[in-house]
Structures are given as structure tokens and as C-alpha cells.
């Protein structure tokens, strides 16, 4: 991979991040209006109290002065203090990041693995009942809104059947430690992870199916069969490895989107991650927290898109010449 190719992609990612940082300021400071008036609506505050609150929240001065101060703080990774908890936003985000990373990591792995397997089976047995059945199922779950699918699973398996807890990451009355605590957390994670897995399963299955069907038309597979190789060997050793290229990059792209798209699922299952934190900040509204979360989610999407582009360029030399 050439240095010029990598440099071009990195600079493009940095330019996008710079735009997001600027847009982040104007989105919440200009569009949202006066945060102090929104936060303390209905409360009789004097003019002096309002001015003191604006100064404390960093809302004093002109928009230009606020923007310069915001850029300086962002460069130092100072995302301000939360209106709700009065703690540094960076600390709150850091604490809530690990439950989200665990949930998104598990669901992304499961949806990618099972999606690829379903795509392989559907493509190899195209136009059969197996193909129509699996493709129809994955497309149905993929088309469902995350929150609706989550509520459906919650009502069925947690409320009606009582097989799983209705929310949280651990049982509040449990004093388990070690392996027992890990199993308790896995038990709580099952339904939210299943929701995200089903929501993104169809994307991997459809991409893998389409890619494998295109690969199966290549001449080298006909040559492999002519040499006497069995269909299973042709599929596993020749067709599937070449068809996996789009799926590999899709995994990297989707991780950033799933990370920011888990808000509804975490809110439904009360999973104490970044998604639930976003929901709580929206109810505030907690301006610094919303700004920090928007920046983190956007940076994650930009970073994983960069990883996908570099990975695609490494795996497919034709991309580097574009």
C-alpha cells in the first residue's frame, strides 16, 4: 500500500472530523437556543442568577468567543461538565463506553459470523426453499426498526416467559463475583445483543450472498471443477475467500454505525452504556453531554470508515489506483 494512498485517506478523515467538530458546536449552541432557559423553564430566576448560570456553563460572551473557547477545550479533550451530574463529560462517557463496546462487539461478531454463513448457504443453494427462507427471514429482521424489534423480544422473552431480566447489566440484589458475575452480565446482555444481531444480520447475509453469486460466475471456478475438485472444495477454498472481501470492510464500517445506533436498544433494556446516556442527555437537555456524545459517535464512524478504506485498499490493489 502506497504512502500517498494512506496519506490521502487520513487527510480526508481528518478534514471530515474537523467539519464535525465545527458542526457540533453550531448544532447545539445555535439550533438548540438558550440551554439555561430550556433547563430552568418554569423557574423564577433573577437576571443575576441566569447570568451566573451562563458563566458557569461557559455560555457567556458572544458566539464567536464561545466557539474559540470550545475549540481550545476540544483540542485538550476537555468536553466540559455535565449539566445533570456536574461531572466532567469525558469521565461519564469513559465509564459508560465499556458496556456499549461489549454489547456492540458481541452483536457485531455474531451478526457478521451468522450473516456470512447464511449468505454462503443461500448463494450456493440459490432459488431453493433454503435460499428463499433464509433471505426472507434476514430481510424481515433487517427491515424492522431496532426499537420495535427490541420491545417485541422484551415482551416475549422477559415479560411473558420470564426467561431473561427486563433490564440492567446485573441483578441489583446479587452479590456474585468472578465467573458468577460474568454469567449474570451475559444473562442480562442476551436480549439486547440478540436485538442488534438480528437487526444487522440481513445486511451481512445479503452482501455475502450477492458477492458469492458474482464470484461463482468467474472462469477460475469452472477451471477448478474441470480439474476434478468437488463442489464443497471449490466453494470453501476458492469461492468463499474471494467473496469475503466486501464483508470484511463492511464489518469495520458497521462497527461505528452500530456503536452510535444502539441508543434505542440500550434505552429499551436500560443497558448502562452510551446509548442510554444519550437518551438521558436528550431528556435534560444536557448540552455538554450531547456535544460530547455526538463528537464521540461521529469520530467512531469516521475512524472505522478510515479503517475500512485502508483495509479495502490493502486487500484489493485496484482501489489504490483510483
Protein Blocks (a to p, Z undefined) as FASTA:
>chain_A
ZZklmmmmmmmmmmmmmmmmmmmmmmmmmmnopfklmmmgoiacdfklmmmmmmmnopgc
jfklmmmmmmmmmmnopgbjafklopafklmmmmmmmmmmmmmmmmmmmmmmmmmmmmmm
mmmmgoiaklmmmmmmmmmmmmpcfklmmmmmmmmmmmmnomacfedjbdfkbccehjll
mmmmmmmmmmmmmmmmmmmmmmmmmmmmmmmmmmmmpmklmmmmmnopafklmmmmmmmm
mmmmmmmmmmmmmmmmmmmmmmmmmmmnopacfklmmmmmmmmpafklmmmmmmmmmmmm
mmmmmmmmmmmmmmmmmlmmZZ
